Amino acid sequence: MQKEVAERIASGPGSKDYGTLSVWCQVHGRVTKKLSVSPEAFFPRPKVRSTVLKIELFPEPLATGDEIPMLRGLIRAAFNQRRKTLINALSSLIKRDRSEIDSFLQAQDIDPKRRGETLSVDEFIKLARHACANNLLAPGN
């Protein structure tokens, strides 16, 4: 696949390439970059570099059932406005006041002042599970 897409899929927290695509792919499997392929390896030669990825699917995704819509909402909120802190990004998604959102994040050992792009896949899953268990999804999300 195109190198830039592969980098987005395989990137981790804190990377400029880390985003919705990274998290969703990594919820479903272990992603590993295997090798780079130069344009000369193809005919006709493309104008982009390519990368081969290996995605080993998990027997079950890391999130299942009711966690999926919550995870989708959390990821969307976290990455739609990357410069927002988590407490600000999640305020439209979680139907509670700021102090409750702050408590929700801190209960999961997550600093409310962090940005979504710094959360690991496991942290997104942990937040989704806790939010589902406590019925925190705002109506319509």
MODELLER restraints for C-alpha pairs under 7 A, 6 or more apart:
rsr = mdl.restraints
at = mdl.atoms
rsr.add(forms.Gaussian(group=physical.xy_distance, feature=features.Distance(at['CA:1:A'], at['CA:50:A']), mean=5.26, stdev=0.5))
rsr.add(forms.Gaussian(group=physical.xy_distance, feature=features.Distance(at['CA:1:A'], at['CA:51:A']), mean=5.58, stdev=0.5))
rsr.add(forms.Gaussian(group=physical.xy_distance, feature=features.Distance(at['CA:1:A'], at['CA:52:A']), mean=6.39, stdev=0.5))
rsr.add(forms.Gaussian(group=physical.xy_distance, feature=features.Distance(at['CA:2:A'], at['CA:48:A']), mean=6.60, stdev=0.5))
rsr.add(forms.Gaussian(group=physical.xy_distance, feature=features.Distance(at['CA:2:A'], at['CA:49:A']), mean=6.08, stdev=0.5))
rsr.add(forms.Gaussian(group=physical.xy_distance, feature=features.Distance(at['CA:2:A'], at['CA:50:A']), mean=4.43, stdev=0.5))
rsr.add(forms.Gaussian(group=physical.xy_distance, feature=features.Distance(at['CA:2:A'], at['CA:51:A']), mean=6.20, stdev=0.5))
rsr.add(forms.Gaussian(group=physical.xy_distance, feature=features.Distance(at['CA:3:A'], at['CA:49:A']), mean=5.54, stdev=0.5))
rsr.add(forms.Gaussian(group=physical.xy_distance, feature=features.Distance(at['CA:3:A'], at['CA:50:A']), mean=4.49, stdev=0.5))
rsr.add(forms.Gaussian(group=physical.xy_distance, feature=features.Distance(at['CA:3:A'], at['CA:51:A']), mean=4.92, stdev=0.5))
rsr.add(forms.Gaussian(group=physical.xy_distance, feature=features.Distance(at['CA:6:A'], at['CA:51:A']), mean=6.25, stdev=0.5))
rsr.add(forms.Gaussian(group=physical.xy_distance, feature=features.Distance(at['CA:6:A'], at['CA:53:A']), mean=6.77, stdev=0.5))
rsr.add(forms.Gaussian(group=physical.xy_distance, feature=features.Distance(at['CA:7:A'], at['CA:17:A']), mean=6.61, stdev=0.5))
rsr.add(forms.Gaussian(group=physical.xy_distance, feature=features.Distance(at['CA:8:A'], at['CA:17:A']), mean=4.81, stdev=0.5))
rsr.add(forms.Gaussian(group=physical.xy_distance, feature=features.Distance(at['CA:8:A'], at['CA:18:A']), mean=5.83, stdev=0.5))
rsr.add(forms.Gaussian(group=physical.xy_distance, feature=features.Distance(at['CA:8:A'], at['CA:21:A']), mean=6.72, stdev=0.5))
rsr.add(forms.Gaussian(group=physical.xy_distance, feature=features.Distance(at['CA:8:A'], at['CA:22:A']), mean=5.79, stdev=0.5))
rsr.add(forms.Gaussian(group=physical.xy_distance, feature=features.Distance(at['CA:9:A'], at['CA:21:A']), mean=5.78, stdev=0.5))
rsr.add(forms.Gaussian(group=physical.xy_distance, feature=features.Distance(at['CA:9:A'], at['CA:22:A']), mean=4.25, stdev=0.5))
rsr.add(forms.Gaussian(group=physical.xy_distance, feature=features.Distance(at['CA:9:A'], at['CA:25:A']), mean=6.45, stdev=0.5))
rsr.add(forms.Gaussian(group=physical.xy_distance, feature=features.Distance(at['CA:10:A'], at['CA:22:A']), mean=6.11, stdev=0.5))
rsr.add(forms.Gaussian(group=physical.xy_distance, feature=features.Distance(at['CA:10:A'], at['CA:31:A']), mean=5.76, stdev=0.5))
rsr.add(forms.Gaussian(group=physical.xy_distance, feature=features.Distance(at['CA:10:A'], at['CA:32:A']), mean=6.59, stdev=0.5))
rsr.add(forms.Gaussian(group=physical.xy_distance, feature=features.Distance(at['CA:10:A'], at['CA:33:A']), mean=6.97, stdev=0.5))
rsr.add(forms.Gaussian(group=physical.xy_distance, feature=features.Distance(at['CA:11:A'], at['CA:17:A']), mean=6.02, stdev=0.5))
rsr.add(forms.Gaussian(group=physical.xy_distance, feature=features.Distance(at['CA:11:A'], at['CA:18:A']), mean=5.14, stdev=0.5))
rsr.add(forms.Gaussian(group=physical.xy_distance, feature=features.Distance(at['CA:11:A'], at['CA:22:A']), mean=6.22, stdev=0.5))
rsr.add(forms.Gaussian(group=physical.xy_distance, feature=features.Distance(at['CA:12:A'], at['CA:18:A']), mean=5.59, stdev=0.5))
rsr.add(forms.Gaussian(group=physical.xy_distance, feature=features.Distance(at['CA:13:A'], at['CA:117:A']), mean=5.74, stdev=0.5))
rsr.add(forms.Gaussian(group=physical.xy_distance, feature=features.Distance(at['CA:13:A'], at['CA:118:A']), mean=4.74, stdev=0.5))
rsr.add(forms.Gaussian(group=physical.xy_distance, feature=features.Distance(at['CA:13:A'], at['CA:119:A']), mean=5.88, stdev=0.5))
rsr.add(forms.Gaussian(group=physical.xy_distance, feature=features.Distance(at['CA:13:A'], at['CA:120:A']), mean=5.61, stdev=0.5))
rsr.add(forms.Gaussian(group=physical.xy_distance, feature=features.Distance(at['CA:14:A'], at['CA:117:A']), mean=5.69, stdev=0.5))
rsr.add(forms.Gaussian(group=physical.xy_distance, feature=features.Distance(at['CA:14:A'], at['CA:118:A']), mean=4.89, stdev=0.5))
rsr.add(forms.Gaussian(group=physical.xy_distance, feature=features.Distance(at['CA:18:A'], at['CA:117:A']), mean=6.57, stdev=0.5))
rsr.add(forms.Gaussian(group=physical.xy_distance, feature=features.Distance(at['CA:19:A'], at['CA:79:A']), mean=6.30, stdev=0.5))
rsr.add(forms.Gaussian(group=physical.xy_distance, feature=features.Distance(at['CA:19:A'], at['CA:117:A']), mean=6.74, stdev=0.5))
rsr.add(forms.Gaussian(group=physical.xy_distance, feature=features.Distance(at['CA:20:A'], at['CA:75:A']), mean=6.17, stdev=0.5))
rsr.add(forms.Gaussian(group=physical.xy_distance, feature=features.Distance(at['CA:20:A'], at['CA:79:A']), mean=6.71, stdev=0.5))
rsr.add(forms.Gaussian(group=physical.xy_distance, feature=features.Distance(at['CA:23:A'], at['CA:121:A']), mean=5.79, stdev=0.5))
rsr.add(forms.Gaussian(group=physical.xy_distance, feature=features.Distance(at['CA:26:A'], at['CA:121:A']), mean=6.99, stdev=0.5))
rsr.add(forms.Gaussian(group=physical.xy_distance, feature=features.Distance(at['CA:27:A'], at['CA:61:A']), mean=5.71, stdev=0.5))
rsr.add(forms.Gaussian(group=physical.xy_distance, feature=features.Distance(at['CA:27:A'], at['CA:62:A']), mean=5.22, stdev=0.5))
rsr.add(forms.Gaussian(group=physical.xy_distance, feature=features.Distance(at['CA:27:A'], at['CA:63:A']), mean=6.90, stdev=0.5))
rsr.add(forms.Gaussian(group=physical.xy_distance, feature=features.Distance(at['CA:27:A'], at['CA:121:A']), mean=6.81, stdev=0.5))
rsr.add(forms.Gaussian(group=physical.xy_distance, feature=features.Distance(at['CA:28:A'], at['CA:57:A']), mean=5.77, stdev=0.5))
rsr.add(forms.Gaussian(group=physical.xy_distance, feature=features.Distance(at['CA:28:A'], at['CA:58:A']), mean=5.91, stdev=0.5))
rsr.add(forms.Gaussian(group=physical.xy_distance, feature=features.Distance(at['CA:28:A'], at['CA:61:A']), mean=4.59, stdev=0.5))
rsr.add(forms.Gaussian(group=physical.xy_distance, feature=features.Distance(at['CA:28:A'], at['CA:62:A']), mean=6.51, stdev=0.5))
rsr.add(forms.Gaussian(group=physical.xy_distance, feature=features.Distance(at['CA:29:A'], at['CA:55:A']), mean=5.81, stdev=0.5))
rsr.add(forms.Gaussian(group=physical.xy_distance, feature=features.Distance(at['CA:29:A'], at['CA:56:A']), mean=5.13, stdev=0.5))
rsr.add(forms.Gaussian(group=physical.xy_distance, feature=features.Distance(at['CA:29:A'], at['CA:57:A']), mean=3.98, stdev=0.5))
rsr.add(forms.Gaussian(group=physical.xy_distance, feature=features.Distance(at['CA:29:A'], at['CA:58:A']), mean=4.95, stdev=0.5))
rsr.add(forms.Gaussian(group=physical.xy_distance, feature=features.Distance(at['CA:30:A'], at['CA:55:A']), mean=5.48, stdev=0.5))
rsr.add(forms.Gaussian(group=physical.xy_distance, feature=features.Distance(at['CA:30:A'], at['CA:56:A']), mean=5.09, stdev=0.5))
rsr.add(forms.Gaussian(group=physical.xy_distance, feature=features.Distance(at['CA:30:A'], at['CA:57:A']), mean=6.46, stdev=0.5))
rsr.add(forms.Gaussian(group=physical.xy_distance, feature=features.Distance(at['CA:31:A'], at['CA:53:A']), mean=6.86, stdev=0.5))
rsr.add(forms.Gaussian(group=physical.xy_distance, feature=features.Distance(at['CA:31:A'], at['CA:54:A']), mean=5.81, stdev=0.5))
rsr.add(forms.Gaussian(group=physical.xy_distance, feature=features.Distance(at['CA:31:A'], at['CA:55:A']), mean=4.56, stdev=0.5))
rsr.add(forms.Gaussian(group=physical.xy_distance, feature=features.Distance(at['CA:31:A'], at['CA:56:A']), mean=6.62, stdev=0.5))
rsr.add(forms.Gaussian(group=physical.xy_distance, feature=features.Distance(at['CA:32:A'], at['CA:53:A']), mean=5.68, stdev=0.5))
rsr.add(forms.Gaussian(group=physical.xy_distance, feature=features.Distance(at['CA:32:A'], at['CA:54:A']), mean=5.15, stdev=0.5))
rsr.add(forms.Gaussian(group=physical.xy_distance, feature=features.Distance(at['CA:32:A'], at['CA:55:A']), mean=6.44, stdev=0.5))
rsr.add(forms.Gaussian(group=physical.xy_distance, feature=features.Distance(at['CA:33:A'], at['CA:52:A']), mean=6.23, stdev=0.5))
rsr.add(forms.Gaussian(group=physical.xy_distance, feature=features.Distance(at['CA:33:A'], at['CA:53:A']), mean=4.58, stdev=0.5))
rsr.add(forms.Gaussian(group=physical.xy_distance, feature=features.Distance(at['CA:33:A'], at['CA:54:A']), mean=6.32, stdev=0.5))
rsr.add(forms.Gaussian(group=physical.xy_distance, feature=features.Distance(at['CA:34:A'], at['CA:52:A']), mean=5.45, stdev=0.5))
rsr.add(forms.Gaussian(group=physical.xy_distance, feature=features.Distance(at['CA:34:A'], at['CA:53:A']), mean=5.43, stdev=0.5))
rsr.add(forms.Gaussian(group=physical.xy_distance, feature=features.Distance(at['CA:34:A'], at['CA:54:A']), mean=6.44, stdev=0.5))
rsr.add(forms.Gaussian(group=physical.xy_distance, feature=features.Distance(at['CA:35:A'], at['CA:51:A']), mean=5.75, stdev=0.5))
rsr.add(forms.Gaussian(group=physical.xy_distance, feature=features.Distance(at['CA:35:A'], at['CA:52:A']), mean=5.34, stdev=0.5))
rsr.add(forms.Gaussian(group=physical.xy_distance, feature=features.Distance(at['CA:36:A'], at['CA:50:A']), mean=5.90, stdev=0.5))
rsr.add(forms.Gaussian(group=physical.xy_distance, feature=features.Distance(at['CA:36:A'], at['CA:51:A']), mean=4.39, stdev=0.5))
rsr.add(forms.Gaussian(group=physical.xy_distance, feature=features.Distance(at['CA:36:A'], at['CA:52:A']), mean=6.33, stdev=0.5))
rsr.add(forms.Gaussian(group=physical.xy_distance, feature=features.Distance(at['CA:37:A'], at['CA:49:A']), mean=6.30, stdev=0.5))
rsr.add(forms.Gaussian(group=physical.xy_distance, feature=features.Distance(at['CA:37:A'], at['CA:50:A']), mean=4.97, stdev=0.5))
rsr.add(forms.Gaussian(group=physical.xy_distance, feature=features.Distance(at['CA:37:A'], at['CA:51:A']), mean=5.66, stdev=0.5))
rsr.add(forms.Gaussian(group=physical.xy_distance, feature=features.Distance(at['CA:38:A'], at['CA:49:A']), mean=5.36, stdev=0.5))
rsr.add(forms.Gaussian(group=physical.xy_distance, feature=features.Distance(at['CA:38:A'], at['CA:50:A']), mean=6.40, stdev=0.5))
rsr.add(forms.Gaussian(group=physical.xy_distance, feature=features.Distance(at['CA:39:A'], at['CA:45:A']), mean=5.36, stdev=0.5))
rsr.add(forms.Gaussian(group=physical.xy_distance, feature=features.Distance(at['CA:39:A'], at['CA:46:A']), mean=5.57, stdev=0.5))
rsr.add(forms.Gaussian(group=physical.xy_distance, feature=features.Distance(at['CA:39:A'], at['CA:47:A']), mean=6.76, stdev=0.5))
rsr.add(forms.Gaussian(group=physical.xy_distance, feature=features.Distance(at['CA:39:A'], at['CA:48:A']), mean=6.41, stdev=0.5))
rsr.add(forms.Gaussian(group=physical.xy_distance, feature=features.Distance(at['CA:39:A'], at['CA:49:A']), mean=5.58, stdev=0.5))
rsr.add(forms.Gaussian(group=physical.xy_distance, feature=features.Distance(at['CA:63:A'], at['CA:125:A']), mean=6.45, stdev=0.5))
rsr.add(forms.Gaussian(group=physical.xy_distance, feature=features.Distance(at['CA:66:A'], at['CA:132:A']), mean=6.98, stdev=0.5))
rsr.add(forms.Gaussian(group=physical.xy_distance, feature=features.Distance(at['CA:67:A'], at['CA:128:A']), mean=5.78, stdev=0.5))
rsr.add(forms.Gaussian(group=physical.xy_distance, feature=features.Distance(at['CA:67:A'], at['CA:129:A']), mean=6.02, stdev=0.5))
rsr.add(forms.Gaussian(group=physical.xy_distance, feature=features.Distance(at['CA:67:A'], at['CA:132:A']), mean=6.28, stdev=0.5))
rsr.add(forms.Gaussian(group=physical.xy_distance, feature=features.Distance(at['CA:70:A'], at['CA:128:A']), mean=5.48, stdev=0.5))
rsr.add(forms.Gaussian(group=physical.xy_distance, feature=features.Distance(at['CA:70:A'], at['CA:132:A']), mean=6.81, stdev=0.5))
rsr.add(forms.Gaussian(group=physical.xy_distance, feature=features.Distance(at['CA:70:A'], at['CA:137:A']), mean=6.64, stdev=0.5))
rsr.add(forms.Gaussian(group=physical.xy_distance, feature=features.Distance(at['CA:71:A'], at['CA:124:A']), mean=6.85, stdev=0.5))
rsr.add(forms.Gaussian(group=physical.xy_distance, feature=features.Distance(at['CA:71:A'], at['CA:125:A']), mean=6.77, stdev=0.5))
rsr.add(forms.Gaussian(group=physical.xy_distance, feature=features.Distance(at['CA:71:A'], at['CA:128:A']), mean=5.10, stdev=0.5))
rsr.add(forms.Gaussian(group=physical.xy_distance, feature=features.Distance(at['CA:73:A'], at['CA:93:A']), mean=6.85, stdev=0.5))
rsr.add(forms.Gaussian(group=physical.xy_distance, feature=features.Distance(at['CA:73:A'], at['CA:141:A']), mean=6.44, stdev=0.5))
rsr.add(forms.Gaussian(group=physical.xy_distance, feature=features.Distance(at['CA:77:A'], at['CA:89:A']), mean=5.49, stdev=0.5))
rsr.add(forms.Gaussian(group=physical.xy_distance, feature=features.Distance(at['CA:77:A'], at['CA:90:A']), mean=5.94, stdev=0.5))
rsr.add(forms.Gaussian(group=physical.xy_distance, feature=features.Distance(at['CA:78:A'], at['CA:86:A']), mean=6.59, stdev=0.5))
rsr.add(forms.Gaussian(group=physical.xy_distance, feature=features.Distance(at['CA:78:A'], at['CA:89:A']), mean=5.80, stdev=0.5))
rsr.add(forms.Gaussian(group=physical.xy_distance, feature=features.Distance(at['CA:78:A'], at['CA:116:A']), mean=4.42, stdev=0.5))
rsr.add(forms.Gaussian(group=physical.xy_distance, feature=features.Distance(at['CA:79:A'], at['CA:116:A']), mean=6.15, stdev=0.5))
rsr.add(forms.Gaussian(group=physical.xy_distance, feature=features.Distance(at['CA:79:A'], at['CA:117:A']), mean=6.77, stdev=0.5))
rsr.add(forms.Gaussian(group=physical.xy_distance, feature=features.Distance(at['CA:82:A'], at['CA:115:A']), mean=6.86, stdev=0.5))
rsr.add(forms.Gaussian(group=physical.xy_distance, feature=features.Distance(at['CA:82:A'], at['CA:116:A']), mean=6.63, stdev=0.5))
rsr.add(forms.Gaussian(group=physical.xy_distance, feature=features.Distance(at['CA:82:A'], at['CA:117:A']), mean=6.75, stdev=0.5))
rsr.add(forms.Gaussian(group=physical.xy_distance, feature=features.Distance(at['CA:83:A'], at['CA:115:A']), mean=6.77, stdev=0.5))
rsr.add(forms.Gaussian(group=physical.xy_distance, feature=features.Distance(at['CA:84:A'], at['CA:115:A']), mean=6.21, stdev=0.5))
rsr.add(forms.Gaussian(group=physical.xy_distance, feature=features.Distance(at['CA:85:A'], at['CA:112:A']), mean=6.73, stdev=0.5))
rsr.add(forms.Gaussian(group=physical.xy_distance, feature=features.Distance(at['CA:85:A'], at['CA:113:A']), mean=5.04, stdev=0.5))
rsr.add(forms.Gaussian(group=physical.xy_distance, feature=features.Distance(at['CA:85:A'], at['CA:114:A']), mean=5.42, stdev=0.5))
rsr.add(forms.Gaussian(group=physical.xy_distance, feature=features.Distance(at['CA:85:A'], at['CA:115:A']), mean=4.57, stdev=0.5))
rsr.add(forms.Gaussian(group=physical.xy_distance, feature=features.Distance(at['CA:86:A'], at['CA:112:A']), mean=5.40, stdev=0.5))
rsr.add(forms.Gaussian(group=physical.xy_distance, feature=features.Distance(at['CA:86:A'], at['CA:113:A']), mean=6.08, stdev=0.5))
rsr.add(forms.Gaussian(group=physical.xy_distance, feature=features.Distance(at['CA:86:A'], at['CA:114:A']), mean=5.81, stdev=0.5))
rsr.add(forms.Gaussian(group=physical.xy_distance, feature=features.Distance(at['CA:86:A'], at['CA:115:A']), mean=5.30, stdev=0.5))
rsr.add(forms.Gaussian(group=physical.xy_distance, feature=features.Distance(at['CA:86:A'], at['CA:116:A']), mean=5.89, stdev=0.5))
rsr.add(forms.Gaussian(group=physical.xy_distance, feature=features.Distance(at['CA:87:A'], at['CA:101:A']), mean=6.43, stdev=0.5))
rsr.add(forms.Gaussian(group=physical.xy_distance, feature=features.Distance(at['CA:87:A'], at['CA:102:A']), mean=6.39, stdev=0.5))
rsr.add(forms.Gaussian(group=physical.xy_distance, feature=features.Distance(at['CA:87:A'], at['CA:112:A']), mean=5.11, stdev=0.5))
rsr.add(forms.Gaussian(group=physical.xy_distance, feature=features.Distance(at['CA:87:A'], at['CA:113:A']), mean=6.65, stdev=0.5))
rsr.add(forms.Gaussian(group=physical.xy_distance, feature=features.Distance(at['CA:91:A'], at['CA:98:A']), mean=6.92, stdev=0.5))
rsr.add(forms.Gaussian(group=physical.xy_distance, feature=features.Distance(at['CA:93:A'], at['CA:137:A']), mean=6.14, stdev=0.5))
rsr.add(forms.Gaussian(group=physical.xy_distance, feature=features.Distance(at['CA:93:A'], at['CA:138:A']), mean=5.34, stdev=0.5))
rsr.add(forms.Gaussian(group=physical.xy_distance, feature=features.Distance(at['CA:93:A'], at['CA:141:A']), mean=6.70, stdev=0.5))
rsr.add(forms.Gaussian(group=physical.xy_distance, feature=features.Distance(at['CA:94:A'], at['CA:136:A']), mean=5.30, stdev=0.5))
rsr.add(forms.Gaussian(group=physical.xy_distance, feature=features.Distance(at['CA:94:A'], at['CA:137:A']), mean=5.08, stdev=0.5))
rsr.add(forms.Gaussian(group=physical.xy_distance, feature=features.Distance(at['CA:94:A'], at['CA:138:A']), mean=5.15, stdev=0.5))
rsr.add(forms.Gaussian(group=physical.xy_distance, feature=features.Distance(at['CA:95:A'], at['CA:136:A']), mean=5.83, stdev=0.5))
rsr.add(forms.Gaussian(group=physical.xy_distance, feature=features.Distance(at['CA:95:A'], at['CA:137:A']), mean=6.15, stdev=0.5))
rsr.add(forms.Gaussian(group=physical.xy_distance, feature=features.Distance(at['CA:95:A'], at['CA:138:A']), mean=4.68, stdev=0.5))
rsr.add(forms.Gaussian(group=physical.xy_distance, feature=features.Distance(at['CA:102:A'], at['CA:112:A']), mean=5.87, stdev=0.5))
rsr.add(forms.Gaussian(group=physical.xy_distance, feature=features.Distance(at['CA:105:A'], at['CA:111:A']), mean=6.57, stdev=0.5))
rsr.add(forms.Gaussian(group=physical.xy_distance, feature=features.Distance(at['CA:105:A'], at['CA:112:A']), mean=5.96, stdev=0.5))
rsr.add(forms.Gaussian(group=physical.xy_distance, feature=features.Distance(at['CA:106:A'], at['CA:112:A']), mean=6.97, stdev=0.5))
rsr.add(forms.Gaussian(group=physical.xy_distance, feature=features.Distance(at['CA:131:A'], at['CA:137:A']), mean=6.91, stdev=0.5))
